[in-house]
Every structure is written in structure tokens, then in C-alpha cells.
């Protein structure tokens, strides 16, 4: 039976859509499960700082316990009269029939859940107590001064994306939703980038498989952290470079850096390509310097408004010392060379187990391809873009380690996955041609048809039973 090209195309793109949407659905189900209904991994820092920035800008979020129909609120109390103030708050909460009360140990604060119909009146009464600070929303992790933490050692953009989910409602699945959507977009961009370079549906499918089912992207998309967002803007930058959209490339590398500073590790690829292009020096300066800088600054605007430009600039400059320092012993500390064999996956959560594990096949393939890339680039020159992004990032991680930043973890490798998957898809196609699959599938089909025909011939035909009228 011959299948038309049109039908083949429809089946192919249906499968691609199924993989992209199916992995998103699976990850969403995991991220919203009851067993992950709390802070996981470094969410304790990034979610808390996102909530704090919003609160200090005058934007309060809300969390509703759907079972009790109550709203959550954190109340920070003055340390000098902590016990007395907590008692006053408790008496008010009793009047409004609170449904949940949790005291903090490391923070001079209490957490209450109050029936929604009484919530505003409760806040009004509590605000009359001198020295209290009211922060509505999900309960904080019990950490010292967590209500003041702004995470200024990292740029703001990723926390801004986390905040978008929190504005819907301040609960775990909403913190993680931007990252889950980010993984979905990464899948699509990797597929399109590979298709653009190779003009091959097989290469694109191979790349998609590696990026959609990558354990590192899966884990980092489940946690409201920075790295999945760095991977997203790295993928956007990679695609913009492949289609030769220099302005979009400049903006996206600036956004990647505004997510986490390792997002700038791919910058040399843009700089080299601009120098080799035929555009004017003014355009090189505008695209390679002005656009990334503007994208970076505008993305940090909420922190700049909060701290003032001088305060923000001081914290930003100080962050380099922090990034290049050793943070002490950690059981999951994993220097960049260990990522290639996934020696120490970083644990985000136990039971269910969520580990930031790299894919050794993808990582080690990039080492092997070093010996094949010059010849491959003669045929498919654009493959140098993802290949360059991958190794430029590795070189900067090596430099960070040499300069003293020896505290590195496996999840730092997240932005390596999109460019690595594209290179792997293209190179795998060059090694394994489509006709191998097409002819093999035809051979399987022929075997099934012949086996069916053989079985049909072996089954004895039933003799017709004569009817009563024939017997008479």
C-alpha cells in the first residue's frame, strides 16, 4: 500500500505536535502534583525574591487554599515585641475564624489563612498594630530575613517571568508555569533551527527527541529557577542567528544575560558573526553593543526602580565577586567537566525524585563532533552557530572555574541542551540517511504482509455446513 506524500507530512507533523504537547502535559501534571506542592530546589530563593520585589513595588499577590476557601498571609512582626505582637495577631485571627496558623522559627513572623469573606477586614485590623508588615500570598520558606531577600546577585528577568505566574495566583504550579511554557517553546525552536540548517525532517525529529525528553530540561522546567529561562533565551538567540536576524540576535543575547549572567556566555558567536558580516561598523556597534545593553537594562528595570540606578549598579558589580568565589563544600558540587558524564546530578526533590541530570549521549557527542565539524560546516555552514554557542559557554564556565568560581552544579548546563540537540540532530542525519529508515520501514511492511499471507494460507478453510433444505 503506497502512502501519499501529503499523508506522510500530516502524520509527521501530528507526531511532532504530539511529542511537544505531550511532554508539556506530562511535565505540567508532575509540577502540579500534591507531592510537589511546596518549594523544591532553589525555589526558596527565587520565588521568595520574586514575591518580595512585587511587594516592595506595591503589588501584592494572593494565595487561596481551595479546600478551606481561605486566603494566606504572612505577617512580619518587630523583633523587640515579637511575642506580644504575635499574641495580638492571634486574638484578631481568632475573631475571624482562621483556618490555618503556622509560626516561623527563623523569621519573626506568622502565617495565617483567613476565610476569604473576612480577609480584607482581618488585614485592616492587623495593619493597625504598630511595626507589622503584611505580605499576602503563599507561605515563605523558614529562612532568616527571607522577606527582605531580593537575589541581586542575579539579574531580574527570570524572576520577572516567575512573577507573571504568581500574579495569576501565588502557588507552586503558577511559579513553574513560565518554565514549563519555556520548555515547550525550546522544543519548537530546536525543531525549527534543525530544519533550517539541515532541510531534513529526520534531523529535526532526532533533535526534537533529544530536547523534548532531556532529563535536565525536564527537571529545571519543574522548578521555578533561573536556568530553564536562560535555556529559552539561548534557544531564541540561536534561532535568530541561524536565520541571520542580527537585531533579534542582539536583543535575545541581552535578554539571556538579563536572566542569568551565564546567558552572555554565547556572546562571542554574535560578535564573530557580526565582524564577518557585510554590515556597516555603525550597525555592528548598534547590534552587538547597544541592543544587548538596552535589552539587559530594560529587563532589570523593576530592580533599578526599587534600588535606584546607583544601588542596582553597585549590587550588579558586586555580584561578579560572588560568582567568582568558592561557596564551600557541597555534596552535589559538580565542575563543568563532570557534566559530560552526569557524575553528580543535583537533587531538587526526593519522593518523587527530581534530579538535574545531564544526558551523557548529547554531551559526549559534542566532544566527538569537534573532530568532524570542519567538514560538516562545508556542507551546512549554519551548524557552526549552535556548535559555537555550546563550546563558547563551556569555555566561559572553564574560565569561571579558573578564576575562583569553583562552586558549579549540574543544572548550570541547562543552556547547553538546545544548541547541543540541534548539532546532534544535524550530525546524526549526516551519518544515518533518511533512506535507511524509509527502506527499512518498507522491508518491515513487506515482512508483515508476507507473514500475514503465509498465516492466511496455513489456516484451514472451514467446510460449509449444508442447510436442512439441502439435506432433504
C-alpha positions in Angstrom: 0.0 0.0 0.0 1.5 3.3 -1.1 1.2 6.3 1.3 0.9 9.7 -0.4 3.4 12.5 0.4 0.7 14.7 1.8 -0.5 12.0 4.2 3.1 11.3 5.3 3.6 15.0 6.0 0.4 15.2 8.1 1.4 12.1 10.1 4.8 13.5 10.7 3.7 16.9 11.9 1.0 15.2 14.0 3.7 13.2 15.7 5.8 16.3 16.3 2.8 18.1 17.8 2.0 15.1 20.0 5.6 15.0 21.3 5.8 18.7 22.1 2.3 19.0 23.7 2.6 15.5 25.3 5.8 16.4 27.1 4.3 19.7 28.2 1.2 17.9 29.6 3.3 15.3 31.4 5.6 18.0 33.0 2.6 20.1 33.9 0.9 17.1 35.7 4.1 16.5 37.7 4.7 20.1 38.5 1.1 20.5 39.8 1.1 17.2 41.8 0.3 17.3 45.5 3.7 15.9 46.4 5.4 18.9 44.8 3.1 21.4 46.4 5.9 23.3 48.2 9.3 24.8 47.5 11.7 22.5 45.6 15.3 23.1 44.9 16.4 26.7 44.9 12.8 27.9 44.5 13.1 29.0 48.2 15.3 31.9 47.0 13.9 32.8 43.5 10.2 32.6 44.4 10.7 34.5 47.6 12.7 37.2 45.9 10.1 37.5 43.2 7.3 37.9 45.8 9.5 40.5 47.7 10.2 42.6 44.6 6.5 42.7 43.7 5.5 43.6 47.3 8.1 46.4 47.6 6.8 47.8 44.3 3.3 47.9 45.8 2.0 44.8 44.0 0.6 42.1 46.4 -0.1 38.6 45.2 -2.7 36.2 46.6 -2.9 32.5 47.5 -6.2 30.7 48.2 -6.4 27.4 49.9 -9.2 25.8 47.8 -10.0 23.2 50.4 -10.7 25.7 53.2 -11.7 28.6 51.0 -9.2 30.8 52.9 -6.5 33.3 51.8 -2.9 33.1 53.0 -1.0 36.0 54.5 2.5 36.4 56.0 2.8 38.9 58.8 6.3 40.1 59.8 6.5 41.4 63.4 9.0 43.6 65.1 11.7 41.6 67.0 11.6 43.7 70.1 8.0 43.0 70.9 7.7 39.7 69.0 5.7 37.7 71.5 3.3 40.4 72.4 2.6 41.3 68.8 2.1 37.7 67.8 -0.4 37.3 70.6 -2.4 40.4 69.4 -2.5 39.0 65.9 -3.6 35.6 67.2 -6.6 37.2 69.1 -7.6 39.1 65.9 -7.3 35.9 63.8 -9.5 34.0 66.3 -12.2 36.6 65.8 -12.2 36.0 62.1 -12.1 32.1 62.5 -8.7 31.5 61.0 -8.4 28.0 59.3 -4.6 27.7 59.5 -1.8 29.1 61.6 1.9 28.4 61.2 4.6 30.1 63.3 8.1 30.7 61.8 11.2 29.6 63.7 13.9 31.5 61.9 11.8 34.5 60.9 10.0 36.9 63.3 6.7 36.3 61.5 3.5 34.2 61.4 1.4 32.8 58.6 -2.4 32.7 58.7 -5.1 31.5 56.4 -8.3 33.5 56.9 -11.8 32.9 55.3 -12.0 34.9 52.1 -15.1 36.8 53.1 -13.3 38.2 56.2 -9.8 38.5 54.7 -9.8 42.3 53.9 -11.3 43.2 57.4 -8.6 41.0 59.0 -5.8 42.8 57.2 -7.3 46.1 58.1 -7.3 45.2 61.9 -3.8 43.7 61.8 -2.4 46.7 60.0 -3.3 48.9 63.0 -0.7 47.1 65.1 2.5 49.2 65.1 5.5 47.7 63.4 3.9 44.8 61.4 4.4 44.2 57.7 1.7 42.4 55.8 2.7 40.3 52.8 -0.2 38.3 51.3 0.4 35.1 49.4 1.9 31.7 49.9 3.9 30.8 53.0 7.6 31.7 52.9 10.3 29.1 53.4 11.5 29.4 57.0 14.8 31.2 56.4 16.4 34.2 58.1 15.4 37.5 56.7 13.8 35.8 53.6 11.2 38.6 53.5 13.9 41.1 52.6 15.9 38.9 50.1 16.0 40.3 46.5 18.5 38.0 44.9 20.5 40.9 43.5 23.5 38.6 42.8 21.5 37.6 39.7 19.7 39.8 37.2 16.0 40.2 37.4 14.4 38.9 34.2 13.8 35.2 35.2 12.3 36.3 38.5 10.1 38.7 36.5 8.8 35.7 34.4 8.2 33.7 37.7 6.3 36.8 38.9 4.0 36.6 35.9 2.8 33.2 37.1 2.5 34.5 40.7 0.2 37.3 39.5 -2.3 34.7 38.4 -2.1 33.2 41.9 0.8 32.7 44.3 1.1 28.9 44.3 3.7 26.3 43.1 2.2 25.4 39.8 1.9 29.1 38.8 5.6 29.8 39.8 6.6 26.9 37.5 4.2 27.6 34.6 6.5 30.1 32.8 9.3 27.5 32.9 7.0 24.7 31.5 5.9 27.0 28.7 9.6 27.9 28.2 10.5 24.2 27.6 7.6 23.9 25.1 9.0 26.9 23.1 12.5 25.5 23.3 11.3 22.2 21.8 9.7 24.2 18.9 12.8 26.4 18.3 15.2 23.4 18.3 13.0 21.6 15.8 12.8 24.7 13.5 16.5 25.5 13.9 17.5 22.0 12.9 15.1 22.0 10.0 16.6 25.4 8.8 20.1 24.0 8.9 19.5 20.5 7.5 16.4 20.8 5.4 15.7 17.4 6.8 12.6 16.2 8.7 14.6 13.3 10.1 17.3 15.6 11.5 14.7 17.8 13.1 12.9 14.8 14.6 16.1 13.5 16.1 16.9 16.9 17.6 13.3 17.2 18.9 13.5 13.8 20.6 16.7 14.8 22.4 15.4 18.1 23.6 11.9 17.1 24.5 12.9 14.1 26.6 16.1 15.7 28.0 16.3 15.0 31.8 17.9 18.3 32.6 15.3 20.4 30.8 12.6 18.3 32.4 13.9 18.9 35.9 14.7 22.6 35.5 11.2 23.2 34.0 9.6 21.7 37.1 11.4 24.1 39.4 10.8 27.8 39.4 14.5 28.6 39.0 16.5 30.7 36.5 18.2 28.1 34.3 15.2 27.0 32.1 14.7 30.7 31.2 18.4 31.0 30.3 18.0 28.0 28.0 14.9 29.6 26.5 16.6 32.9 25.5 19.7 31.0 24.4 17.4 29.0 22.1 15.8 32.2 20.8 19.3 33.7 20.2 20.4 30.5 18.4 17.4 30.6 16.1 17.8 34.3 15.4 21.5 33.7 14.5 20.6 30.8 12.2 18.1 32.9 10.2 20.5 35.9 10.1 18.3 38.2 12.1 21.0 40.3 13.7 18.8 42.8 15.6 16.8 39.9 17.2 20.1 38.2 18.0 21.3 41.3 19.8 18.1 41.7 21.8 17.9 38.0 22.7 21.5 37.7 23.9 20.8 40.7 26.1 17.7 39.0 27.5 19.7 35.8 28.1 22.2 37.8 30.1 19.4 39.6 32.0 18.1 36.2 33.0 21.4 34.9 34.5 24.9 36.1 33.6 25.8 32.8 32.0 23.3 33.7 29.3 26.0 36.1 28.0 28.5 33.2 27.5 27.3 32.7 23.9 28.0 36.4 23.0 31.3 35.6 21.1 29.2 33.8 18.5 27.3 37.0 17.7 30.5 39.2 17.9 32.4 37.0 15.4 29.4 36.7 13.0 28.9 40.5 13.1 32.6 41.1 12.3 32.4 38.7 9.4 29.2 40.2 8.0 29.0 42.9 5.4 27.0 45.4 7.5 28.5 48.8 8.4 30.5 49.4 11.5 27.7 51.6 13.0 25.3 48.6 12.6 27.8 46.3 14.1 28.1 48.6 17.1 24.3 49.1 17.4 23.5 45.4 17.0 26.4 44.0 19.0 26.6 46.5 21.8 23.6 48.9 22.0 20.8 46.4 21.6 22.1 43.8 24.1 22.8 46.6 26.6 19.3 48.1 26.2 17.6 44.7 26.5 19.7 44.0 29.6 18.9 47.3 31.3 15.2 47.4 30.5 14.8 43.8 31.8 16.3 44.9 35.1 14.1 48.0 35.4 12.0 46.7 38.4 15.1 46.3 40.5 16.5 49.7 39.2 13.3 51.4 40.3 13.4 49.7 43.7 17.1 50.2 44.4 17.9 53.3 42.3 20.3 53.0 39.4 23.3 53.6 41.7 22.2 50.9 44.2 21.4 48.4 41.4 24.7 49.1 39.6 26.7 48.6 42.9 24.9 45.3 43.6 25.5 44.2 39.9 29.2 45.0 40.1 29.5 43.2 43.4 27.9 40.1 42.0 31.0 39.3 40.0 33.0 38.8 43.1 30.2 36.4 44.4 30.2 34.5 41.1 33.9 34.0 41.1 34.1 32.9 44.7 34.1 29.4 46.3 30.9 28.9 48.3 32.2 26.0 50.4 31.7 22.2 50.3 28.5 20.9 48.8 27.8 17.2 48.2 26.4 17.9 44.7 29.2 20.3 43.6 29.9 19.4 40.0 32.6 21.2 37.9 31.8 21.6 34.3 33.8 18.6 33.1 31.6 16.3 35.2 28.5 17.3 33.3 29.7 15.3 30.3 29.1 12.1 32.1 26.4 13.3 34.6 28.6 12.4 37.5 26.7 14.4 40.2 23.1 15.2 39.3 21.7 18.0 41.6 18.7 16.8 43.7 15.7 19.2 43.6 13.4 16.9 45.4 13.1 13.4 46.8 10.0 11.2 46.5 9.2 12.0 43.8 12.8 12.2 42.7 13.6 15.2 40.6 17.3 15.4 39.7 19.1 17.8 37.4 20.9 15.1 35.4 22.7 15.8 32.1 22.4 13.5 29.1 25.9 11.9 28.5 24.9 10.9 24.9 24.3 14.5 24.0 27.2 15.9 26.0 29.8 13.4 24.8 28.6 13.6 21.2 29.6 17.3 21.3 33.2 16.2 22.1 33.2 13.7 19.3 31.8 16.2 16.8 34.8 18.5 17.4 36.7 16.2 15.1 34.0 16.3 12.4 32.7 19.8 12.5 35.1 21.5 10.0 34.0 19.2 7.2 30.3 19.3 8.2 30.4 23.1 8.2 31.5 23.0 4.5 28.2 21.4 3.6 26.0 23.0 6.3 27.7 26.2 7.5 24.9 27.3 9.9 25.8 24.3 12.1 28.7 26.4 13.4 26.1 28.6 15.2 24.8 26.0 17.7 28.2 24.4 17.9 29.8 27.7 18.7 27.2 28.5 21.3 27.8 25.2 23.1 31.6 25.5 23.2 31.7 29.2 23.9 29.5 28.5 27.0 31.8 25.7 28.1 34.9 27.9 27.7 33.4 30.6 29.9 32.5 28.0 32.6 36.1 26.8 32.5 37.2 30.5 32.9 34.9 31.0 35.8 36.3 27.9 37.5 39.9 29.0 36.9 39.2 32.5 38.3 37.8 31.0 41.5 34.1 30.2 40.9 34.7 26.5 41.7 31.2 26.0 43.1 29.3 24.7 40.0 26.3 22.4 39.7 24.8 20.2 37.0 21.8 22.5 36.4 24.2 25.2 35.2 24.5 23.1 32.0 20.8 23.7 31.1 21.5 26.3 28.3 23.8 23.8 26.6 21.0 21.5 25.8 19.2 23.4 22.9 22.4 24.0 20.8 23.7 20.5 21.6 20.4 18.9 20.4 20.5 20.9 17.1 24.1 19.8 16.4 23.3 16.2 17.4 20.2 16.1 15.1 22.1 17.5 12.1 25.2 15.3 12.6 23.1 12.2 13.2 21.3 12.9 9.9 24.6 13.1 8.1 25.6 9.8 9.5 22.2 8.0 9.2 20.4 8.9 6.0 16.6 9.0 5.7 16.6 6.3 3.1 17.9 3.9 5.7 14.7 4.5 7.6 12.4 4.6 4.6 13.8 1.3 3.1 13.9 -0.4 6.5 10.2 0.5 7.1 9.3 -0.8 3.7 11.1 -4.0 4.5 9.3 -4.3 7.8 6.0 -3.7 5.9 6.8 -6.3 3.3 7.7 -8.8 6.0 4.4 -8.2 7.9 2.4 -8.6 4.6 4.1 -11.8 3.7 3.8 -13.2 7.2 0.1 -12.4 7.2 -0.3 -14.1 3.8 1.6 -17.2 5.0 -0.6 -17.4 8.1 -3.7 -17.0 6.0 -2.6 -19.9 3.8 -1.9 -22.1 6.8 -5.3 -21.7 8.4 -7.6 -24.5 7.1 -10.8 -23.3 5.4 -14.0 -24.3 7.2 -16.3 -26.6 5.1 -19.7 -25.1 4.5 -22.4 -26.9 6.6 -25.3 -28.0 4.4 -28.7 -26.4 5.3 -31.7 -28.6 6.2 -33.3 -27.9 2.8 -30.2 -29.2 1.0 -30.2 -32.4 3.2 -33.8 -33.1 2.3 
